[in-house]
Amino acid sequence: MKTAIVTIVIGPKYTELFDQYSRARFEDYARRHGYELFVLDREVRPLPGKKLTWQKCCLQDVEGLRDFERVAFFDSDILIAR
């Protein structure tokens, strides 16, 4: 089953932290399980008055994700361990 893992990392501060602490683990996990990783670095669509975390409710609007049978959303600040 074709599976995508999606996380949202918007802004230079969060990108730096994600790159430093999490990206390699996300990539390794995706590779180990045959998943494709999507790191969204901008809003999927404007949601005035909502925090950026609401963007995960708009994943159906991400063009590249429509080809996947399963889409799993992971918060960008989790730590993936073996």
C-alpha positions in Angstrom: 0.0 0.0 0.0 1.5 3.3 -1.1 2.0 5.4 2.1 3.1 9.0 2.7 4.3 10.5 6.0 3.6 14.2 6.2 4.9 16.8 8.7 4.7 20.6 8.7 7.8 22.8 9.4 7.1 26.4 8.6 9.6 29.2 9.3 13.4 29.4 9.6 13.4 28.7 13.4 11.4 25.5 13.1 13.2 24.4 10.0 16.5 24.7 11.8 15.3 22.7 14.8 13.7 20.1 12.6 16.9 19.7 10.5 19.1 19.5 13.6 17.1 17.1 15.6 14.5 15.2 13.6 14.9 15.2 9.8 17.4 12.3 9.7 15.2 10.2 11.9 12.1 10.9 9.8 14.0 10.1 6.6 15.4 6.9 8.0 12.0 5.8 9.3 10.4 6.5 5.9 13.1 4.7 4.0 13.1 1.6 6.3 9.3 1.2 5.8 9.1 2.1 2.1 7.2 5.3 2.8 7.6 8.7 1.1 8.3 11.7 3.3 6.7 15.1 2.7 7.9 18.0 4.7 5.6 20.9 4.1 7.4 24.3 4.5 4.5 26.6 3.6 0.8 26.9 4.3 -1.4 24.5 2.3 -4.1 27.2 2.2 -4.8 30.4 4.2 -6.8 29.8 7.3 -7.2 33.3 8.9 -7.3 33.3 12.6 -6.1 29.7 12.9 -2.7 28.5 14.1 -0.4 26.8 11.6 -1.2 23.4 13.2 -4.6 23.6 11.5 -2.8 23.1 8.2 -2.9 19.3 8.9 -6.6 19.5 8.2 -5.9 20.6 4.7 -3.7 17.7 3.5 -6.3 16.7 0.9 -5.4 19.9 -0.9 -1.7 18.9 -1.3 -1.4 17.8 -5.0 1.4 15.2 -4.5 -0.5 13.4 -1.7 -3.5 12.5 -3.9 -1.6 9.5 -5.3 -1.2 7.8 -2.0 -3.5 5.2 -0.5 -2.5 6.1 3.1 -1.3 9.4 4.5 0.0 9.6 8.0 0.6 13.0 9.7 3.4 13.2 12.3 4.0 16.3 14.4 7.5 17.6 13.5 8.7 17.7 17.1 8.3 13.9 17.8 11.5 11.9 18.2 11.5 8.7 16.2 13.5 5.9 17.7 14.2 2.3 16.5 
